[in-house]
Every structure is written in C-alpha cells, then in structure tokens.
Amino acid sequence: MPENSVISQASMPVTRDSLLHDLRSLGLTAGMDVVVHASMSRIGWIVDGAPAVIDALLAAVSPGGTVMMPAFSDQMTDPADWQNPPVPEAWWEVIRANTAAFDPDITPTRDMGAIAETFRRWPGARRSAHPMQSLAAVGPAADWLTQGQELDWPLGDHSPLGRLYRRDGKVLLIGVGYNRNSSLHLGEIRAAHRRTMKRRIPVAVSAGVAWQEIDDVADDNGRLFPRVGEDFEATGQVMSGQVGAAPARLMSQRALVDFSTPWFDGVLAS
C-alpha cells in the first residue's frame, strides 16, 4: 500500500503517460543517449511504480536512443573501508572470504534506489563488468556503452560514462542534485589536480575471488559537486522542469564534463 505521506502530498497519481509528457517537455527526444539519476520518492505516487518511470524514459528516447543508469554495488569493496554502516573488525576476514564474484545478472545495486535496481534487471539490459561501479543500459547503444570498463578509474574515459561522452550524450537528474551526478567524476578524473584514493575490490579469478587494489577518485560526499553544478547552471546550459512532482534537469554530458575539468583544476590546485 502507498504511504499516507506520499498520498497527502500528491494532487493526482503520476502515470506513464504523464511522465512521458513531462520528459518530452523537458527536452528528451527520440535518438538521445542519456544517463539518468532519479529518486522515485520525489516524483510522487506513481501508478505501477519504477516500471512506469523506466517505460516512460525508454519511450521518450525511442526510436534510436539509449537509457543508461548507474548500477553501483559498493558492497563489493573491502569491509575495512565501510562506513555506512561500519562492521566490526572481527567480521572483515569472514566477509572477504565469502564474498562472491560480481555477476552482472545477480549482484544487486546498493543505495541506488528502486528505479536503478529495477532497471538493471530490465529485459534487454546490458550491465558493465566493474564489480563496484557498473552501469546498466537499455537501447541500441547498450552493448557498446557497457563494454570495456577498466578496473582502475572506473568512471573515467574507459567506462560507460567515457563512452557516453564520445556519443555526446545527455545527463538527466530527476529529483536529485549534482551530488548524484556521476559524470562529474569523469570531469575530475581528467583534471590534473584530483582527489584520489585506493580501493580494494573482489575480482573473479580462476580460483574464485581475489582482492585487488585499484586507483580511483575519492568520494565527493557533497563537498564539491553541488558547487560545480551551481556554477555550470549559471552558464545557461541546463534545461530545467519537472517530472511528476520532482525538479528535473537535462544537460549535455560533454558540456558538463568540459566545464568541470578546469573547474576542478582551479579549486583543487589551491
């Protein structure tokens, strides 16, 4: 049953058709390739829930377009680094020894929301192979976008986000801010000055799973991404509107990344 608080805040239920109307009014059109970050709770009370949102997104870019979403699984990291929540040190070796290899068909997302978790299991979905920072895609470019993701710098040029950049794709934020805009990681990775960290992730090997150290940019945790997003919006390159009850923004991923790279250099060099 729907929550009373959601019902009380909604003037009418949101439907697939109303979502499609909102997406097209925002500027989503046939043939676009777009990475989507969305909060279902911000959209309102949706008839059929997450599948209706995904149906509307796919319809908005059809024919010819591809929808992509993060399918991150940060449970596939070393438990010594976990913070939300941390686990006792006495558990670490047990967790490491019993962590299964990443399986794109089985490994669930974590803290990505109902839309992203439903999307990675969508008929025809393709998911990249990174144990921690995979992305899923549906559409004609899905196979190409999700292949060849490297373990190091998993959101860099050799990732689905890097491939989307080469296709001059879009970024769509629905009910979320720039703190959830993963393409800003691509911008920071390209910067000469960037925040880096080492991660340990489980990698499939012939004997089962091996824990491997990789290079990555550090988590932003809302420190810089909202600031660079605000400065980018001031350039007038973001289309704003609503999808259901949620504020929504549509932008060129290439323009965002090209703006953010020198921005990070300037901020992080000081």
Contacts in CASP RR format, 6 or more apart in sequence:
PFRMAT RR
TARGET T0000
AUTHOR 0000-0000-0000
METHOD contacts of the structure
MODEL  1
MPENSVISQASMPVTRDSLLHDLRSLGLTAGMDVVVHASMSRIGWIVDGA
PAVIDALLAAVSPGGTVMMPAFSDQMTDPADWQNPPVPEAWWEVIRANTA
AFDPDITPTRDMGAIAETFRRWPGARRSAHPMQSLAAVGPAADWLTQGQE
LDWPLGDHSPLGRLYRRDGKVLLIGVGYNRNSSLHLGEIRAAHRRTMKRR
IPVAVSAGVAWQEIDDVADDNGRLFPRVGEDFEATGQVMSGQVGAAPARL
MSQRALVDFSTPWFDGVLAS
2 45 0 8 1.000
6 41 0 8 1.000
6 44 0 8 1.000
6 45 0 8 1.000
7 45 0 8 1.000
9 44 0 8 1.000
9 245 0 8 1.000
10 44 0 8 1.000
10 45 0 8 1.000
10 245 0 8 1.000
13 45 0 8 1.000
13 46 0 8 1.000
13 47 0 8 1.000
14 43 0 8 1.000
14 44 0 8 1.000
14 45 0 8 1.000
14 46 0 8 1.000
14 47 0 8 1.000
14 52 0 8 1.000
14 244 0 8 1.000
14 245 0 8 1.000
15 46 0 8 1.000
15 47 0 8 1.000
15 52 0 8 1.000
16 47 0 8 1.000
16 48 0 8 1.000
16 52 0 8 1.000
16 55 0 8 1.000
16 56 0 8 1.000
16 59 0 8 1.000
17 56 0 8 1.000
18 244 0 8 1.000
19 43 0 8 1.000
19 46 0 8 1.000
19 52 0 8 1.000
19 53 0 8 1.000
19 56 0 8 1.000
19 57 0 8 1.000
19 243 0 8 1.000
19 244 0 8 1.000
20 56 0 8 1.000
20 59 0 8 1.000
20 60 0 8 1.000
22 241 0 8 1.000
22 242 0 8 1.000
22 243 0 8 1.000
22 244 0 8 1.000
22 248 0 8 1.000
23 56 0 8 1.000
23 57 0 8 1.000
23 60 0 8 1.000
23 243 0 8 1.000
24 60 0 8 1.000
25 241 0 8 1.000
26 172 0 8 1.000
26 239 0 8 1.000
26 240 0 8 1.000
26 241 0 8 1.000
26 243 0 8 1.000
26 248 0 8 1.000
26 250 0 8 1.000
27 239 0 8 1.000
27 250 0 8 1.000
28 34 0 8 1.000
28 57 0 8 1.000
28 60 0 8 1.000
28 61 0 8 1.000
28 170 0 8 1.000
28 172 0 8 1.000
28 250 0 8 1.000
29 60 0 8 1.000
29 61 0 8 1.000
30 60 0 8 1.000
30 61 0 8 1.000
30 62 0 8 1.000
30 63 0 8 1.000
30 64 0 8 1.000
30 65 0 8 1.000
31 61 0 8 1.000
31 62 0 8 1.000
31 63 0 8 1.000
31 64 0 8 1.000
31 65 0 8 1.000
32 60 0 8 1.000
32 61 0 8 1.000
32 65 0 8 1.000
32 169 0 8 1.000
32 170 0 8 1.000
33 61 0 8 1.000
33 65 0 8 1.000
33 66 0 8 1.000
33 68 0 8 1.000
33 141 0 8 1.000
33 145 0 8 1.000
33 164 0 8 1.000
33 167 0 8 1.000
33 169 0 8 1.000
33 170 0 8 1.000
34 57 0 8 1.000
34 61 0 8 1.000
34 65 0 8 1.000
34 66 0 8 1.000
34 67 0 8 1.000
34 68 0 8 1.000
34 169 0 8 1.000
34 170 0 8 1.000
34 171 0 8 1.000
34 172 0 8 1.000
34 250 0 8 1.000
35 68 0 8 1.000
35 69 0 8 1.000
35 70 0 8 1.000
35 135 0 8 1.000
35 160 0 8 1.000
35 161 0 8 1.000
35 164 0 8 1.000
35 169 0 8 1.000
35 170 0 8 1.000
35 171 0 8 1.000
35 172 0 8 1.000
35 182 0 8 1.000
35 183 0 8 1.000
35 253 0 8 1.000
36 57 0 8 1.000
36 67 0 8 1.000
36 68 0 8 1.000
36 69 0 8 1.000
36 115 0 8 1.000
36 172 0 8 1.000
36 174 0 8 1.000
37 69 0 8 1.000
37 70 0 8 1.000
37 171 0 8 1.000
37 172 0 8 1.000
37 173 0 8 1.000
37 174 0 8 1.000
37 176 0 8 1.000
37 177 0 8 1.000
37 180 0 8 1.000
37 181 0 8 1.000
37 182 0 8 1.000
38 53 0 8 1.000
38 69 0 8 1.000
38 115 0 8 1.000
38 116 0 8 1.000
38 172 0 8 1.000
38 173 0 8 1.000
38 174 0 8 1.000
38 175 0 8 1.000
38 176 0 8 1.000
38 243 0 8 1.000
38 246 0 8 1.000
39 113 0 8 1.000
39 115 0 8 1.000
39 174 0 8 1.000
39 175 0 8 1.000
39 176 0 8 1.000
39 246 0 8 1.000
40 46 0 8 1.000
40 49 0 8 1.000
40 50 0 8 1.000
40 53 0 8 1.000
40 113 0 8 1.000
40 114 0 8 1.000
40 115 0 8 1.000
42 174 0 8 1.000
42 175 0 8 1.000
42 176 0 8 1.000
42 245 0 8 1.000
42 246 0 8 1.000
42 247 0 8 1.000
43 53 0 8 1.000
43 174 0 8 1.000
43 175 0 8 1.000
43 243 0 8 1.000
43 244 0 8 1.000
43 245 0 8 1.000
43 246 0 8 1.000
44 244 0 8 1.000
44 245 0 8 1.000
44 246 0 8 1.000
46 52 0 8 1.000
46 53 0 8 1.000
48 55 0 8 1.000
49 114 0 8 1.000
50 114 0 8 1.000
50 115 0 8 1.000
50 117 0 8 1.000
50 118 0 8 1.000
50 119 0 8 1.000
51 118 0 8 1.000
53 115 0 8 1.000
54 67 0 8 1.000
54 115 0 8 1.000
54 118 0 8 1.000
54 119 0 8 1.000
54 122 0 8 1.000
54 138 0 8 1.000
57 67 0 8 1.000
58 67 0 8 1.000
58 138 0 8 1.000
58 139 0 8 1.000
61 67 0 8 1.000
64 139 0 8 1.000
64 140 0 8 1.000
65 139 0 8 1.000
65 140 0 8 1.000
65 141 0 8 1.000
66 137 0 8 1.000
66 138 0 8 1.000
66 139 0 8 1.000
66 140 0 8 1.000
66 141 0 8 1.000
66 142 0 8 1.000
66 145 0 8 1.000
67 119 0 8 1.000
67 137 0 8 1.000
67 138 0 8 1.000
67 139 0 8 1.000
68 135 0 8 1.000
68 136 0 8 1.000
68 137 0 8 1.000
68 138 0 8 1.000
68 142 0 8 1.000
68 145 0 8 1.000
68 146 0 8 1.000
68 160 0 8 1.000
68 164 0 8 1.000
69 112 0 8 1.000
69 115 0 8 1.000
69 116 0 8 1.000
69 119 0 8 1.000
69 120 0 8 1.000
69 135 0 8 1.000
69 136 0 8 1.000
69 137 0 8 1.000
70 109 0 8 1.000
70 112 0 8 1.000
70 116 0 8 1.000
70 133 0 8 1.000
70 134 0 8 1.000
70 135 0 8 1.000
70 136 0 8 1.000
70 182 0 8 1.000
71 109 0 8 1.000
71 112 0 8 1.000
71 116 0 8 1.000
71 119 0 8 1.000
71 120 0 8 1.000
71 127 0 8 1.000
71 128 0 8 1.000
71 134 0 8 1.000
71 135 0 8 1.000
71 136 0 8 1.000
72 109 0 8 1.000
72 110 0 8 1.000
72 111 0 8 1.000
72 112 0 8 1.000
72 132 0 8 1.000
72 133 0 8 1.000
72 134 0 8 1.000
73 102 0 8 1.000
73 107 0 8 1.000
73 108 0 8 1.000
73 109 0 8 1.000
73 110 0 8 1.000
73 131 0 8 1.000
73 132 0 8 1.000
73 134 0 8 1.000
74 110 0 8 1.000
74 111 0 8 1.000
74 132 0 8 1.000
75 110 0 8 1.000
76 99 0 8 1.000
76 102 0 8 1.000
76 107 0 8 1.000
76 131 0 8 1.000
76 132 0 8 1.000
76 201 0 8 1.000
76 202 0 8 1.000
77 132 0 8 1.000
77 199 0 8 1.000
77 200 0 8 1.000
77 201 0 8 1.000
78 92 0 8 1.000
78 96 0 8 1.000
78 199 0 8 1.000
78 200 0 8 1.000
78 201 0 8 1.000
78 211 0 8 1.000
79 87 0 8 1.000
79 91 0 8 1.000
79 92 0 8 1.000
79 95 0 8 1.000
79 96 0 8 1.000
80 89 0 8 1.000
80 92 0 8 1.000
80 200 0 8 1.000
81 199 0 8 1.000
81 200 0 8 1.000
84 111 0 8 1.000
87 95 0 8 1.000
96 202 0 8 1.000
96 211 0 8 1.000
99 202 0 8 1.000
99 209 0 8 1.000
100 107 0 8 1.000
100 202 0 8 1.000
100 209 0 8 1.000
101 131 0 8 1.000
101 202 0 8 1.000
101 203 0 8 1.000
101 204 0 8 1.000
101 208 0 8 1.000
101 209 0 8 1.000
102 129 0 8 1.000
102 130 0 8 1.000
102 131 0 8 1.000
102 134 0 8 1.000
102 202 0 8 1.000
102 204 0 8 1.000
104 120 0 8 1.000
104 127 0 8 1.000
104 128 0 8 1.000
104 129 0 8 1.000
104 134 0 8 1.000
105 127 0 8 1.000
107 131 0 8 1.000
108 117 0 8 1.000
109 116 0 8 1.000
109 117 0 8 1.000
109 120 0 8 1.000
116 136 0 8 1.000
119 125 0 8 1.000
119 136 0 8 1.000
119 138 0 8 1.000
120 127 0 8 1.000
120 136 0 8 1.000
122 136 0 8 1.000
122 138 0 8 1.000
124 138 0 8 1.000
124 139 0 8 1.000
124 142 0 8 1.000
125 136 0 8 1.000
125 137 0 8 1.000
125 138 0 8 1.000
125 142 0 8 1.000
126 136 0 8 1.000
126 137 0 8 1.000
126 138 0 8 1.000
126 142 0 8 1.000
126 143 0 8 1.000
126 145 0 8 1.000
126 146 0 8 1.000
127 134 0 8 1.000
127 135 0 8 1.000
127 136 0 8 1.000
127 137 0 8 1.000
127 146 0 8 1.000
128 134 0 8 1.000
128 135 0 8 1.000
128 136 0 8 1.000
128 145 0 8 1.000
128 146 0 8 1.000
128 147 0 8 1.000
128 148 0 8 1.000
128 149 0 8 1.000
128 159 0 8 1.000
128 160 0 8 1.000
129 146 0 8 1.000
129 148 0 8 1.000
129 149 0 8 1.000
130 149 0 8 1.000
130 151 0 8 1.000
130 154 0 8 1.000
130 159 0 8 1.000
131 201 0 8 1.000
131 202 0 8 1.000
131 203 0 8 1.000
132 154 0 8 1.000
132 199 0 8 1.000
132 201 0 8 1.000
133 154 0 8 1.000
133 155 0 8 1.000
133 159 0 8 1.000
134 146 0 8 1.000
134 149 0 8 1.000
135 145 0 8 1.000
135 146 0 8 1.000
135 149 0 8 1.000
135 159 0 8 1.000
135 160 0 8 1.000
135 161 0 8 1.000
136 146 0 8 1.000
137 145 0 8 1.000
137 146 0 8 1.000
137 160 0 8 1.000
141 167 0 8 1.000
144 163 0 8 1.000
145 160 0 8 1.000
145 163 0 8 1.000
145 164 0 8 1.000
145 167 0 8 1.000
146 160 0 8 1.000
148 158 0 8 1.000
149 158 0 8 1.000
149 159 0 8 1.000
149 160 0 8 1.000
150 158 0 8 1.000
150 159 0 8 1.000
151 201 0 8 1.000
151 203 0 8 1.000
151 212 0 8 1.000
151 214 0 8 1.000
152 214 0 8 1.000
152 215 0 8 1.000
152 216 0 8 1.000
153 159 0 8 1.000
153 189 0 8 1.000
153 215 0 8 1.000
153 216 0 8 1.000
153 217 0 8 1.000
154 214 0 8 1.000
154 216 0 8 1.000
155 161 0 8 1.000
155 182 0 8 1.000
155 185 0 8 1.000
155 186 0 8 1.000
155 189 0 8 1.000
155 216 0 8 1.000
155 217 0 8 1.000
156 162 0 8 1.000
156 185 0 8 1.000
156 186 0 8 1.000
156 189 0 8 1.000
156 190 0 8 1.000
157 165 0 8 1.000
157 186 0 8 1.000
157 189 0 8 1.000
157 190 0 8 1.000
159 186 0 8 1.000
161 182 0 8 1.000
161 183 0 8 1.000
161 185 0 8 1.000
161 186 0 8 1.000
161 253 0 8 1.000
162 186 0 8 1.000
164 183 0 8 1.000
164 253 0 8 1.000
165 183 0 8 1.000
165 186 0 8 1.000
165 253 0 8 1.000
165 254 0 8 1.000
165 257 0 8 1.000
168 252 0 8 1.000
168 253 0 8 1.000
168 254 0 8 1.000
169 252 0 8 1.000
169 253 0 8 1.000
169 254 0 8 1.000
170 250 0 8 1.000
170 251 0 8 1.000
170 252 0 8 1.000
170 253 0 8 1.000
171 181 0 8 1.000
171 183 0 8 1.000
171 249 0 8 1.000
171 250 0 8 1.000
171 251 0 8 1.000
171 252 0 8 1.000
171 253 0 8 1.000
171 256 0 8 1.000
172 248 0 8 1.000
172 249 0 8 1.000
172 250 0 8 1.000
173 180 0 8 1.000
173 181 0 8 1.000
173 248 0 8 1.000
173 249 0 8 1.000
173 250 0 8 1.000
174 243 0 8 1.000
174 246 0 8 1.000
174 248 0 8 1.000
175 243 0 8 1.000
175 246 0 8 1.000
175 247 0 8 1.000
175 248 0 8 1.000
177 226 0 8 1.000
177 249 0 8 1.000
178 184 0 8 1.000
178 225 0 8 1.000
178 226 0 8 1.000
178 228 0 8 1.000
178 229 0 8 1.000
178 230 0 8 1.000
179 220 0 8 1.000
179 221 0 8 1.000
179 222 0 8 1.000
179 225 0 8 1.000
179 226 0 8 1.000
181 225 0 8 1.000
181 229 0 8 1.000
181 256 0 8 1.000
183 253 0 8 1.000
183 256 0 8 1.000
183 257 0 8 1.000
184 220 0 8 1.000
184 225 0 8 1.000
184 228 0 8 1.000
184 229 0 8 1.000
184 256 0 8 1.000
184 257 0 8 1.000
184 260 0 8 1.000
185 217 0 8 1.000
185 220 0 8 1.000
186 257 0 8 1.000
187 257 0 8 1.000
187 260 0 8 1.000
187 261 0 8 1.000
187 264 0 8 1.000
188 194 0 8 1.000
188 195 0 8 1.000
188 217 0 8 1.000
188 260 0 8 1.000
188 261 0 8 1.000
188 264 0 8 1.000
189 217 0 8 1.000
190 257 0 8 1.000
190 261 0 8 1.000
191 261 0 8 1.000
191 262 0 8 1.000
191 264 0 8 1.000
191 265 0 8 1.000
191 268 0 8 1.000
192 265 0 8 1.000
192 269 0 8 1.000
193 264 0 8 1.000
193 265 0 8 1.000
193 266 0 8 1.000
193 268 0 8 1.000
193 269 0 8 1.000
194 217 0 8 1.000
194 264 0 8 1.000
194 268 0 8 1.000
195 217 0 8 1.000
195 218 0 8 1.000
195 220 0 8 1.000
195 268 0 8 1.000
196 215 0 8 1.000
196 216 0 8 1.000
196 217 0 8 1.000
196 218 0 8 1.000
197 216 0 8 1.000
197 217 0 8 1.000
197 218 0 8 1.000
197 219 0 8 1.000
198 213 0 8 1.000
198 214 0 8 1.000
198 215 0 8 1.000
198 216 0 8 1.000
199 213 0 8 1.000
199 214 0 8 1.000
199 216 0 8 1.000
200 211 0 8 1.000
200 212 0 8 1.000
200 213 0 8 1.000
200 214 0 8 1.000
201 211 0 8 1.000
201 212 0 8 1.000
201 214 0 8 1.000
202 209 0 8 1.000
202 210 0 8 1.000
202 211 0 8 1.000
202 212 0 8 1.000
203 209 0 8 1.000
203 210 0 8 1.000
203 211 0 8 1.000
203 212 0 8 1.000
224 264 0 8 1.000
224 267 0 8 1.000
227 267 0 8 1.000
228 259 0 8 1.000
228 260 0 8 1.000
228 263 0 8 1.000
228 264 0 8 1.000
228 267 0 8 1.000
229 256 0 8 1.000
229 260 0 8 1.000
231 259 0 8 1.000
231 263 0 8 1.000
232 238 0 8 1.000
232 251 0 8 1.000
232 255 0 8 1.000
232 256 0 8 1.000
232 259 0 8 1.000
232 260 0 8 1.000
232 263 0 8 1.000
233 249 0 8 1.000
235 259 0 8 1.000
237 251 0 8 1.000
237 252 0 8 1.000
237 255 0 8 1.000
237 256 0 8 1.000
237 259 0 8 1.000
238 249 0 8 1.000
238 250 0 8 1.000
238 251 0 8 1.000
239 249 0 8 1.000
239 250 0 8 1.000
239 251 0 8 1.000
240 247 0 8 1.000
240 248 0 8 1.000
240 249 0 8 1.000
241 247 0 8 1.000
241 248 0 8 1.000
241 249 0 8 1.000
242 248 0 8 1.000
END
